C-alpha cells in the first residue's frame, strides 16, 4: 500500500486495497511535495489497516521539501502515534 498513489478519494481506495496489503509505504510531504502534496489522515489509515488485521511493516517515504533532518523525525513521530493504538 503506497499511501500517496491516490490523489482523489484516497481513503475509499486505500480501503479497497487494504485486505491485500503486505507492506505499507507511508508518504509525508512536510514543506510541500515535489510533484504534489497530500494531507493524509494517518490515524484514519491506521484504522483501515487495523480493520483488516494488518500487522506488517510501515515504512516512511518522505517526499517533502522541508529539511529532512527535521521532517523525517517529525514524520516518524506522527506515524508512530497514528499506528500506536
Backbone as a ProteinNet text record, in pm:
[ID]
protein_1_A
[PRIMARY]
XXXXXXXXXXXXXXXXXXXXXXXXXXXXXXXXXXXXXXXXXXXXXXXXXXXXXXXXXXXXXXXXXXXXXXXXXXXXXXXXXXXXX
[TERTIARY]
84.9	0	89.4	83.4	154.4	50.1	58.3	-46.8	-55.5	46.5	46.7	0.7	-47.1	-84.7	-223	-304.2	-442.5	-467.8	-478.3	-496.8	-641.9	-734.7	-877.6	-936	-1017.1	-1082.4	-982.5	-873.9	-771.1	-819.9	-905.7	-944.8	-1032.3	-1119.5	-1201.2	-1111.8	-1012.5	-923.5	-829	-781.9	-697.6	-777.4	-903.7	-991.6	-1005.5	-1015.5	-1029.1	-907.1	-789.6	-669.5	-620.8	-674.9	-629.1	-626.1	-727.6	-723.9	-606.5	-549.2	-438.3	-302	-300.6	-177.6	-79.8	44.6	150.8	264.4	260.6	362.3	302.6	333.4	280.9	395.7	381.4	474.4	399.7	428.7	358.2	433.1	368	431.1	396.4	496.3	472.1	531.8	477.6	510.5	541.1	608.8	638.5	716.5	673.7	735.5	681.8	579.4	522.6	593.1	519	574.6	645.9	724.4	794.2	696.5	604.3	508.4	367.5	332.4	202.2	214.2	117.4	112.5	-23.1	-22.2	-146.1	-144.5	-257.5	-271.5	-344.2	-269	-328	-351	-462.9	-500.2	-451.2	-333.7	-275.1	-345.8	-412.5	-493.9	-607.3	-664.7	-770.7	-715.3	-597.8	-535.4	-500.2	-450	-418.4	-545.1	-655.4	-782.7	-827.4	-810.5	-843.5	-761.1	-631.5	-543.8	-572.6	-605.2	-642.4	-767.7	-858	-982.6	-962.2	-845.8	-815.5	-701.7	-676.2	-575.4	-434.5	-401.3	-266.4	-169	-62.1	37.6	180.3	193.3	324.5	392.9	493.5	574	506.3	541.5	503.9	634.2	664.7	787.8	754.1	848.5	831.4	896	822.1	877.7	854.2	957.5	945.9	964.6	865.1	871.7	856.2	879.1	863.1	990.1	975.6	1088.2	1154.4	1090.6	1148.3	1280	1368.1	1494.7	1466.5	1520.5	1492.6	1540.2	1641.5	1687	1577.9	1487	1374.4	1249.5	1222.5	1096.5	1088.1	1198.1	1193.2	1161.9	1231.1	1192	1047.4	1004.7	866.8	769.4	803	719.1	712.6	826	829.7	747.4	757.7	678.6	528.8	489.5	348.4	296.8	373.6	332.3	328.4	425.4	427.1	301.9	262.1	140.4	17.2	10.5	-106.7	-124.1	-13.5	-21.1	-5.8	9.8	29.5	-96.2	-210.7	-332.7	-386.9
-117.1	0	123.2	197.3	325	433.6	499.2	593.2	715.8	740.1	857.7	832.4	713.7	680.5	729	770.9	806.2	953	1032.5	1176.1	1212.3	1132.8	1158.1	1042.6	1074.9	974.5	871.2	916	818.5	715	752.6	658.6	546.7	577.9	473.8	374.6	426.1	340.6	260.9	323.9	250.5	140.1	166.7	64.7	-54.3	-25.9	-133.5	-224.6	-167.7	-249.6	-303.1	-253.7	-292.7	-444.2	-518.7	-663.6	-736.2	-677.1	-741.2	-681.2	-591.5	-520.8	-613	-612.8	-689.5	-598	-470.5	-373.4	-234.5	-141	-4.9	92.9	174.6	282.7	412.2	472.9	592.2	717.3	797.8	919.6	1039.5	1126.1	1255.2	1363.9	1483.2	1592.5	1723.1	1717.3	1841.1	1937.2	2061.1	2161.1	2161.9	2081.5	2071.1	1964.4	1894.6	1785.7	1833.1	1745.7	1775.3	1785.4	1691.2	1689.1	1722.2	1682.1	1709.4	1688.1	1735.8	1716.9	1660.1	1569.3	1516	1538.8	1577.5	1592	1467.5	1363.4	1234.3	1220.5	1160	1134.1	993.2	985.9	855.5	779.5	846.8	776.1	702.3	764.7	701.6	583.9	601	493.3	377.3	406.7	301.8	225	294.7	229.3	137.3	182.4	99	-29.5	-15.6	-132.5	-222.7	-164	-242.4	-325.7	-268.8	-337.7	-464.1	-476	-597.5	-676	-643.1	-711.7	-705	-592.8	-575.2	-566.5	-642.9	-641.4	-632.1	-587.6	-579.2	-445.8	-422.7	-301.6	-180.7	-63.5	65.6	141	169.1	242.4	386.9	473.5	615.5	646.2	716.3	770.2	921	994.9	1139.5	1203.4	1279.3	1345	1496.5	1551.5	1695.1	1772.8	1903.6	1993.7	2043.5	2016.4	2059	1984.4	2043.7	1980.8	1841.2	1736.4	1601	1574.7	1648.1	1631.2	1669.5	1754.2	1796.3	1716.9	1703	1643.6	1492.9	1421.9	1276.5	1239.1	1295.3	1263.7	1304.1	1418.1	1462.8	1361.5	1311.3	1212.8	1082.6	1037.8	913.1	925.5	1039.5	1061.2	1059	1126.2	1130.5	990.8	915.5	779.7	687.3	701.5	620	642.1	765.6	796.6	741	756.4	712.2	560.6	487.2	341.9	276.8	355.8	302.4	238.8	289.3	239.1	115.7
0	0	0	-107.6	-115.6	-91.3	23.1	62.3	-27.1	-106	-192	-334.3	-363.7	-501.8	-542.1	-447.4	-478.7	-447.7	-551.9	-533.5	-505.2	-552.6	-529.8	-450	-351.2	-265.9	-212.7	-151.9	-112.3	-11.5	81.4	186.4	131.2	38.2	-25.3	-99.2	-167.9	-246	-155.6	-48.7	45.9	114.4	141.3	199.8	104.6	-23.7	-123.2	-126.8	-116.8	-127.8	7.3	115.5	249.3	271.9	230.1	256.5	189.9	87	15.7	51.7	147.4	183.9	255.6	208.1	272.8	319.9	278.9	316.1	296	384.9	374.9	353.8	252.9	223.9	253.9	367.3	413.4	369.1	290	238.9	326.3	346	410.7	322.2	335.9	243.7	317.1	431.2	503.5	413.8	411.6	326.2	184.2	158.4	24.7	-56.4	-137.8	-216.6	-342	-397.6	-522.9	-638.9	-648.8	-760	-714.5	-595.1	-536.2	-385.5	-311.8	-166.8	-129	-36.4	18.9	169	223.9	368.1	416.5	443.8	476.9	626.8	660	798.6	833.6	894.2	920.9	1032.3	1121.7	1221	1148.7	1049.4	969.1	888.3	831.6	755	848.2	966.5	1064.4	1101.9	1114.6	1147.7	1033.4	910.5	793.9	798.4	824.2	826.6	945.9	1057.4	1174.8	1147	1069	1034.7	952.7	889	812.3	878.9	1006.2	1087.4	1028.8	966	913.1	1029.2	1023.2	1130.9	1075.6	952.8	890.2	915.2	836.1	849.1	785.6	840.3	783.1	762	636.3	606.9	572.8	596.5	565.7	431.6	348	224.7	229.5	263	274.8	137.9	93.8	-37	-27.3	88.8	106.3	79.1	83.5	57.4	185.9	301.1	428.3	451.7	528.6	563.4	620.8	559.5	607.1	749.5	794.9	932.6	1032.1	990.1	1073.7	1038.6	910	864	885.3	870.7	887.7	1032.8	1133.1	1271.2	1302.2	1247.7	1267.4	1205.2	1088.9	1020.3	1099.9	1148.3	1225.8	1353	1418.7	1540.2	1509.1	1402.7	1363.9	1328.5	1252	1214.5	1336.3	1424	1545.3	1629.8	1643.9	1719.4	1648.5	1518.1	1442.9	1450.3	1445.3	1441.2	1578.6	1682.8	1816.9	1875.6	1837.1	1902.1	1836.9
[MASK]
+++++++++++++++++++++++++++++++++++++++++++++++++++++++++++++++++++++++++++++++++++++

